[in-house]
Amino acid sequence: MNSIKKLFLMLSLLALTCGLPAQETMLKEAETAYTNEDYTRAAELYEDILKTYGASPSVYYNLGNAYYKAGKTASAILNYERALLINPGDKDLRHNLTVAKLRTTDKIEPVGEFFLIEWFRTVQNMYSVDTWATIGLACFALFIGCLALYFFSKRMALKKSGFYAGVILLVLVIAANVFARNQKRALQDRNGAIVFAPTVTVKSSPDNSGMDLFILHEGTKVFIKSAVGEWNEIELEDGNVGWMRQKDLEKI
């Protein structure tokens, strides 16, 4: 039994050590294709990397760039959005997404939010879920240190410093955990989607007999609220709601 376990461990280590060079080779090949303006080939390679090695914000970003250069705007927006879910604080990524959206037909203005909510989301999107979790742990460790300073220090000045610093750190711990939880929920729920049909008519009900409400075009972002059979109830950033076929959407 021990020999079987050792063999299994050796094979696992071998797979890991072989996998990394293979991934690096594929990345270099994709980068070369992109540099040579073979954007279709670059996109194919980046897609293969994602299928083989899993989600990566940098690969999604590069894939979005390849699709954008290839003139496939909806696919570019889709992959930029997927990268943002993992790494929401990337300014270059947000810039490229904004540029890609300029190519879309539908110009939808988001519903205005209370400034505190908007500020809260801006701060939350500064870092990823892992970064917020790390910040939360670091602040908690410092909070414990401040508690020790408050309870065990004999100098009043140090006690006060420990108390006030502890309060601030406790607030930061709570905030970091809330931000991390929200980022994780966004990654798990993934209710956003991109329209992939050139033109689609949004209906008032989940069937063809429903009243025509409005028309959407390729590349527009929607949020899926519910599903009935092959139909999805969607909501736009401006608050408009309707139904469209699931086949015309690609989930972020």
C-alpha positions in Angstrom: 0.0 0.0 0.0 2.8 2.4 0.9 4.5 1.8 -2.5 1.2 2.6 -4.3 0.9 5.8 -2.4 4.5 6.8 -3.2 3.9 6.0 -6.9 0.8 8.2 -6.9 2.6 11.1 -5.2 5.4 10.8 -7.8 3.0 10.8 -10.7 1.2 13.8 -9.2 4.4 15.8 -8.8 5.5 14.8 -12.3 2.1 16.1 -13.7 2.6 19.4 -11.9 6.1 19.9 -13.0 5.3 19.0 -16.6 2.1 21.1 -16.6 3.8 24.4 -15.8 6.3 24.4 -18.8 3.4 23.3 -21.1 1.3 26.2 -19.9 4.2 28.6 -20.4 4.8 27.2 -23.9 1.2 27.8 -24.8 1.2 31.3 -23.4 4.4 32.2 -25.4 2.8 30.7 -28.5 -0.4 32.8 -28.0 1.7 35.9 -27.4 3.7 35.3 -30.6 0.4 34.8 -32.6 -0.9 38.1 -31.1 2.3 39.9 -31.9 2.1 38.6 -35.5 -1.4 39.9 -35.7 -2.9 36.4 -36.0 -5.6 37.2 -33.5 -7.8 34.3 -34.3 -5.0 31.8 -33.5 -4.1 33.7 -30.3 -7.7 33.6 -29.2 -7.9 29.8 -29.8 -4.7 29.3 -27.8 -5.9 31.4 -24.9 -9.2 29.5 -24.9 -7.3 26.2 -24.7 -5.3 27.5 -21.8 -8.4 28.4 -19.9 -10.0 25.0 -20.6 -6.8 23.1 -19.6 -5.6 25.2 -16.6 -8.7 27.0 -15.3 -9.7 30.6 -14.9 -7.0 33.3 -14.9 -7.7 37.1 -15.0 -4.6 37.7 -17.1 -5.5 35.1 -19.6 -9.1 36.4 -19.8 -7.6 39.9 -20.3 -5.4 38.7 -23.1 -8.2 36.7 -24.7 -10.4 39.8 -24.6 -7.7 41.8 -26.4 -7.3 39.1 -29.1 -11.1 39.0 -29.7 -11.2 42.8 -29.8 -8.4 43.0 -32.4 -10.2 40.2 -34.3 -13.4 42.4 -34.4 -15.4 40.1 -32.1 -16.7 42.7 -29.7 -19.1 40.6 -27.8 -16.5 38.0 -27.1 -14.0 40.7 -26.0 -16.5 42.2 -23.6 -17.4 38.8 -22.2 -13.8 38.0 -21.4 -13.0 41.4 -20.0 -16.1 41.1 -17.7 -14.9 37.6 -16.6 -11.5 39.0 -15.8 -13.1 41.8 -13.8 -15.0 39.3 -11.6 -11.6 37.9 -10.5 -9.6 41.1 -10.5 -12.0 44.1 -10.2 -9.2 46.6 -9.3 -7.4 46.3 -12.7 -7.5 49.8 -14.2 -6.1 48.7 -17.6 -8.8 46.0 -17.8 -11.6 48.5 -17.0 -10.2 50.9 -19.6 -10.2 48.2 -22.3 -13.7 47.2 -21.4 -14.9 50.8 -21.7 -13.2 51.1 -25.1 -14.8 47.8 -26.3 -18.2 49.0 -25.2 -17.9 52.0 -27.6 -18.2 49.5 -30.4 -21.6 48.3 -29.3 -24.9 49.7 -30.6 -26.8 50.0 -27.4 -25.8 52.9 -25.2 -27.5 52.2 -21.9 -27.2 54.6 -19.0 -27.1 52.9 -15.6 -29.7 54.0 -13.0 -28.2 56.5 -10.6 -27.4 55.3 -7.1 -27.1 57.0 -3.8 -23.6 58.4 -3.6 -22.7 56.4 -0.5 -23.6 53.1 -2.2 -21.6 54.2 -5.3 -18.6 55.0 -3.0 -19.0 51.7 -1.2 -18.8 49.8 -4.5 -15.9 51.8 -5.7 -13.9 51.0 -2.6 -15.0 47.3 -2.7 -13.8 47.0 -6.3 -10.4 48.2 -5.6 -9.2 44.7 -4.7 -10.0 41.1 -5.3 -11.6 38.7 -2.8 -8.2 37.2 -1.9 -6.7 40.6 -1.3 -9.6 41.7 0.9 -9.3 38.5 2.9 -5.6 39.1 3.4 -6.2 42.6 4.5 -8.9 41.4 6.9 -6.5 38.8 8.5 -3.7 41.4 8.8 -6.0 43.9 10.4 -7.3 41.3 12.8 -3.8 40.3 13.9 -3.0 44.0 14.5 -6.3 44.3 16.4 -5.3 41.5 18.8 -2.0 43.3 19.3 -3.9 46.5 20.2 -6.0 44.6 22.7 -2.9 43.3 24.4 -1.5 46.8 24.5 -4.7 48.1 26.0 -5.1 45.4 28.7 -1.5 44.9 29.7 0.2 48.2 29.2 0.8 50.2 32.4 1.1 53.6 30.6 -2.1 55.4 30.0 -1.0 56.9 26.7 -0.3 53.4 25.4 -3.6 52.2 26.6 -5.5 55.0 24.8 -3.4 54.5 21.6 -4.2 50.7 21.8 -7.9 51.4 22.3 -8.4 53.9 19.5 -6.2 52.0 17.1 -8.1 48.8 18.0 -11.5 50.4 17.2 -10.2 51.6 13.8 -8.7 48.1 13.0 -12.0 46.4 14.1 -13.9 48.6 11.6 -11.4 47.7 8.9 -11.7 43.9 9.7 -15.5 44.1 9.4 -15.3 46.2 6.2 -12.7 43.9 4.6 -14.8 40.8 5.4 -17.9 42.4 3.9 -16.0 43.3 0.8 -14.5 39.8 0.5 -17.9 38.2 1.0 -19.5 40.4 -1.7 -16.7 39.7 -4.2 -17.0 36.0 -3.5 -20.8 36.1 -4.0 -20.3 38.0 -7.3 -17.9 35.2 -8.4 -20.4 32.5 -7.4 -23.7 34.0 -8.6 -22.5 35.2 -12.0 -25.9 36.6 -13.0 -24.4 38.9 -15.6 -24.5 37.9 -19.3 -23.6 39.3 -22.7 -25.9 39.4 -25.7 -24.4 37.3 -28.5 -27.2 37.6 -31.1 -26.7 40.4 -33.7 -30.2 41.6 -32.9 -32.8 40.3 -30.4 -36.3 41.4 -29.6 -37.0 41.4 -25.8 -40.5 40.1 -25.0 -42.9 40.9 -22.2 -43.4 37.2 -21.4 -41.4 34.0 -21.9 -42.9 33.1 -25.3 -43.0 34.3 -28.9 -46.5 35.6 -28.4 -45.3 38.1 -25.8 -45.4 41.8 -26.7 -42.2 43.3 -28.2 -40.7 45.6 -25.6 -37.3 46.7 -27.0 -34.5 45.5 -29.2 -31.0 44.7 -28.0 -27.8 44.2 -30.0 -24.7 42.1 -29.8 -22.3 43.0 -26.9 -24.9 44.5 -24.5 -24.6 43.4 -20.9 -27.7 42.2 -19.1 -28.5 40.7 -15.7 -30.4 37.4 -15.5 -33.2 37.5 -12.9 -34.9 34.2 -13.5 -35.4 31.4 -16.1 -38.5 29.6 -17.5 -37.6 26.8 -19.9 -35.4 28.2 -22.7 -36.3 31.8 -21.7 -34.4 34.1 -19.3 -35.9 37.2 -17.6 -33.3 39.9 -18.0 -32.8 43.4 -16.5 -30.7 46.1 -18.1 -28.5 48.6 -16.2 -31.1 51.2 -16.8 -33.8 49.1 -15.0 -35.7 47.9 -18.1 -36.9 44.3 -17.7 -38.0 41.7 -20.3 -37.6 38.1 -21.6 -35.2 36.7 -24.2 -34.1 33.3 -25.3 -31.2 31.7 -23.4 -29.4 30.8 -26.6 -28.9 34.5 -27.4 -26.9 35.0 -24.1 -23.5 34.0 -22.8 -23.1 34.1 -19.0 -20.2 36.0 -17.6 
